[in-house]
Amino acid sequence: MRPLADKIRPKSLDEVVGQKHLVGPNGVLRRIIESNNVPNMIFYGPSGTGKTTIANIIASLTNKALYRINATSAGSQDIKDVINKIGTLHAQNGILLYLDEIQYFSKKQQQLLLEYIENGDITLIASTTENPYFYVYNALLSRSNVFEFKSISYYDLIPAINRAISICKEELKAEVDVEKGLVEYISRTSGGDARKAINTVETLFNICSHYNGTYYLKIADCQMLTRRSGMHYDRDGDAHYDLLSAFQKSIRGSDPDAGVFYLAKLLEGGDLFSPIRRLLVIACEDIGLAYPTAISVVKACCDSAVQLGLPEARIPLAEAVIFLCTCPKSNSAINAIDEAMEDVKLGKGVQIPTHLLDSHYEGSKELGHGTNYVYPHSYKNHYLYQQYLPSDIKTKKYYEYGDNKIEQKSKEYWDLIKK
């Protein structure tokens, strides 16, 4: 029996849910398809966003022989079998190869296709849920156009869910009583995944109460199916790093509401240690010397979270997020160390000034090590100028005082002392 998601699959671009930036009236992918000159393409985006659907639509509009390979189960021989079809009667107009989940193919497997997609014998449409710039072989990537598919919006999913309910109603030849708010609930909890939304509808029909020829679709039943389904989260994939990126950028941008929201998403995904690590980084990278004790406060919150475990860990972590969001910000420390490390990589400052060299061993004086070193604590304000950086970078300034109150006070003090 065909799954409902397959029955409802769009047959034309106008029926596609979402992806208006690609297949809308002026979408670039729509214009490419309508030109009848389809190039090699890579579709990149979350599951259930229409990648396979649009590939099928393209296949139906071309005279090329269509072959499908799923990289999760296929191997090199499957690719060679397709290559062997080139020039045969069945593929006299060329081959359109739809390669699903291309990220599971090795570099060597991907290289098998290069010659044939370059000379036009094979037109490749590959799909992936992972960032192709990390997982697809460079030479293959450079010969393809990359199109990013977005999670489908709440509003775009609603017509698809209503259509799925209508199809089930027609097949069952029954009346359907849909609780108010159910369609909206399915849409909100599907995480922008149309396939997930349709599968929820199908399962709901299988488990719901029905009598006297009427099926009763209830939110309570749906809640049991979708309690955690609104999450697009994979600790080893792009969603993980995108979420952490949004988390840090929100805190850096001093937005406590967004910071707490992204923390909630991470914790709902069962990830405790990634936000802890990122919070410790933020305390040093983004707050830094504007509030030097921030790292101590955050460390205390993170240690408490580890000891408590989830779900209670959410409380000290939320405290840390809000604290960091409302702290003054400075990136002077990370700027200083990054610039210094760049000079080290470039081979600068190899020779440490002689007076700074270790002199705590017999024979150091004969070498001149440390002999001209001046002990700052012997002088007023514990300071006296002497050269510390190697001679080739002795005028280099890595640290620039931030414009926050604490660093400016420090600058004011040292400007007075050093003058």
N, C-alpha and C positions, 0 to 999 in steps of 0.2 A: 504494500500500500504506500503510495507516494506521500511524503511528509507535506504538511500544510505549507511550509516555507517554500517548497518547490512548486506547489500548485499556484501560489500567489506571486511567484517570481515575475517581474515586469518583462514584457516582450518588446517594449519600445522605450526610447529615452524619455518620452513624456510621462511614462508611468513610473520612472525611477524615483524613489523616495530620497530626498536630500541631495547633496552634492551639486547644488545650483551653481557653484563657482566653476564646476567642470562641465555639467551637461544642461545647465539652464539655457534660456534663449540665446545668450551671447557667450556661453561657456566655451573655453578653448578646446576642450575635448570633443564637445558636440561639433564644433566647426571642423576639427580634424576628421571625425567620422563621416560627416556629410561631404567632405571633399573627395571621398573614395580613395584616398591615398594614405593608408594607415601605416605609420612608422612603427619601429620597435618601441614598446612602451613597458614601463614598470609602474604598477599600481601599488601604492603604499598607504596603509592605514589600518585602523582597528578592524576586528572581525565584524561581520554583519553590516557593513557600510556600502555594499553594492559592487565590490570589485569583480566578483565572479559574474554577477548579473550583467554588468556593462560589457565584460569580455564576451559573454554569450550573445549579446545584442550585436556587437561588432562582427562576430563570427557569422551571424545570420545575414549580414549585409555584404559579405565578401564572397567571391567565387572560389576562394582558396579552400583547400582541404583542411578541415579542422582536426587537430589532435590535442588531447588533454593529458597532462602529466602532473601528478601530485608528488612533489619532492620529498614528502615525508615517508613515502613508501617506494618510490621509484629509484632506479640506479642508472649507471652509465649505459647499460644495454638498452634501456628504454629509450634513451636519447638516440642511440645508434640505429634503433629500429625506425624511428621517425626519419632520421637522415637518409636511410635506405629507400624511403618512399619518394625522395626527390627525383623528378623526371619521369616518374611512372605515369600511367594513364590516369590513375586516380588523382594525382597531384599535379596535373599538367599546368595549372594556373598558379602553382606555388603552394606553400604550406603555411597555415596559421597555427602556431603552437602556443597553447595556453599552459603556462608552467606555474602551478599554484605552490605557494610557500617556498619560493626560490631560495630563501635563506638556509634551507636544509641541504642544498647542494654544495659540495666542496668546490674549491677553486678549479680543480681539474675537470670536474663535471661541467661546470659553467663554461670552461674554455672550449669544450667540445662543440659548442654552438657558434663560436665566434666567426669562423670562416663562412658559415652558411647564412647568418643573419647579415653579414657585411655585404655579401654579393646578392642578397635579396631572395635566395631560395627559400629561406624561412623568415617569416615575420613573427617576432616574439612578443607575446603579451605575458609578462610575469607579474605575479602578485606576491605581496609580503606584508606581514603585520609588523615587521621590524624595519628600522631605518636602513634603507638600501645603501646609503653611503658608508655603512659599517659592515654590511653583510654581502653585498654584491660585488663581484670581481670588477676592478676598475675599468678594464678594457670593455667589458660588457656594458657597464654603466655609461661609458662615454658614447656608446652607440645606441643609447636608448633615451627616450623622453620619460622623465619621472613625474607622476601625477600623485599628489597627496589627497587621500580621501579623509574626510572629517567625520567624527561621530555625528550621528543624525540627531537633529534637534528634537526636543520634546514636541513641538508643534508639528513637525513633519512626520513624526511617527503616528500621530493620532489617526489620520486617514487610512494608513496601512493596517492598523489594528482594527478599525471599523470594517475594513474590507475583509479581513481574515474572519471576523465574527460572521459577516454576511455569507461567506463561502461555506462555513461550517453549518450555518442555519439552512442553507439550500441543500447541502448534502444529506443532512439529517431529516430534512422535510419536517422541521419542528419549529415551535415558537421559542424565542429566547428572551428571558427576562434579565436585563443587564443592570446591576445595581448602579445607581448614580455615583459617578466619580471613578468607576472601575477602569474605564479606558484611559483616563488621565493617570491613574495610579500605575498601570502597566507601562505607560509611556515614560513616566518619571523614573521607574525602577529598572529600566532596561539598559541603562548606561549608553544610550545612543546606538544600540545594536538592534537593527530591524529583525534579524533572524531570531534573536533572543525573545523579542516581543511577540513574534508570531508563534514561536514554540510555546511560550507561556499561554497564549490563547488556546492552542491545540491541547495542551495538558489540562488546562482548566475545564475544557469540555469533557475530557475523559474522567475527571474526578468530581465534577459538580453534581449537585442534587438535581434529579429530573423526574417528573411524574406528570401524568395526564398530558403527555406530549409537549411539555414545556421544560426547557433547561434553564436553571437559575445560576447565573454567574455572579459570585459574591466576592467582595474585596477580601473578606477573611480567608477564603480559600486561596486567593491570589497571594496574600501575604506569606503564606506558608511556602509558596514556590519562589518568591522573589525577595526574601528577607535580606540577602546579601548580593543579589544579582545586579544591582546598579553600579557595581565597581568594575572599572577597567583597570586592573592592576596586576602587574607581573614583576616580581622582585628582580628578575634578571633581564627584563626587557625595557623598551623605550618608555613605557608608561611609568615605570619606577623612577627613571631619571628625570622625566618631564615633571613628575609630581614633586620630586625633591627640588628641582630647579624653581618651580613656582613657589614652593615653600620658602626657600631662602630669599628669593627676590621680593616676596611680600613682606618679609621681616625687614630686609634691607630698605624697603620702601616705606617702612613705619606704618604698615596697615595691620593692626591686631586682628581685625575681623577675618581678613584673608589668611593670615598666618594660622589662626585657630582652625579655620575651615580645612586647610591643607593638612594640618596635623591630624584632624579627625579622619581624613581620607586615608592617611598612612596607617593610623591605628586600626581603622576598620578593616584594612587589608592584613591585619595581624603583624604589622611591622613595627617593632618597638625600637630596635637598635639603629636603624637608618636615621630617624629623626633625632635621636640622641646624639649621634655622631655629627649630624649637620648643625645642631644647636651649638655644640662646642666650637665648631668651625666659625659659625656666625659671630659668636661672642668675641672671637679674636680678629676675624677678617673685617666685619662690618661695624662693630661697636668699637673694638680696639681701645686706643688710648683716650677716646672721648669719655670712657667710663671703665678704667682699667680693672676694677674689681668685678666687672660683669662676668668674667670667666669663672670666678669663685662662686658666684650666685648660681650660675647655670650648672656648674659641676655639681653643686649640692642638690639641685632639682633633679638632675639626671641620675645621680647616685640613688636618690630616694625612689625614682621611677623603677630602677632596676631591682631594688629591694622589695618594692611593693608588687611589681608585676601588673599585668593588665587584669581587670579594667581600671584599678585604682591609679595606675601609673599615668593615666590621662591628666590627672589633676596637677601634679608638680610640673609636667611637661607643658600644660597650658599656661601655667604660671610663668615658666621660662620664656615661652613664646611672647606673651603679652609684655613681660619685662623687657625683652630685647627690642620689641617693636617700639616701645615708648622711651627707650634709651637714646641719648644723643649718638650720632654716628661718626665714625672716622675710619678711613682705610689707609691711613698713613703708614701703619706697620707693614701691611702686606705689600704696599707699593715699594717700601724701602727694601724688604728682603728679596722681592722678585727682581728688582733692578740690580741688586748686589749679586744675586745668583746668575743673572745674565752675564755680568762682567766676569764672574768666575769661569763660566762656560767658554767665554771668549779668550780665556788665558791671561786676563789682566791681573795685576797685583801679585805676581808670583813671589817676589822678593820682599819679605817682611822687613821693616826697618831694623837695623842692627841693635838699637838700644831697647827694642821690645823683646829680643830673643831671650830664651831661658838662660839664667846665670847661676842657677843653683847646683852647680857641679864643678868639680875641680878642673881647672884648665879653661873655663869659660872666659876668664879675663884675657888670657893669651889670645883668644880668638876675637876679643873685642865685643863679646856678646853681653848686652845689657849694661855696659859700662857707663853710658851717658844717659841712662834712664833717670827721670826726675819723678820723685814720689809726690803725687798731688796733695796728699793729706798733710804734708809738711808746710803747706802754704795757706794763705788766707782764703776762706771760702772753699778750701779743699780743691783748688783749681790752679793750674798753671799751663799755659799752652805748650804743647810739644807735638811733633808729627806722629800720628798713629797709622794712617793709611800708607800703603806702599807708594814709593815715589812716583810711579807712572799714573797713579790715580789720586794723588794726595789732595787735589782740590775738589774731588767728587763729592756731591751732596746726595746721599741716598734718602735721608729722612727730611721731610718737609713738615713742619708743624701743621696740624689740622686747625680748622677755624672754630673749633669748639672751645668752651670755657676752660676746660682742664688743660688742654695743650697750649692754649694761648697764655695761660698763667705760667706754665712751664717755660714758654718762650720768653715771656717778659722777665722771668728770673734769670735765665741764662744769658739773655742779651745784656742785662745789667752786669752780671759777673764777668762775662767774657770781654766786655768793653774795658 
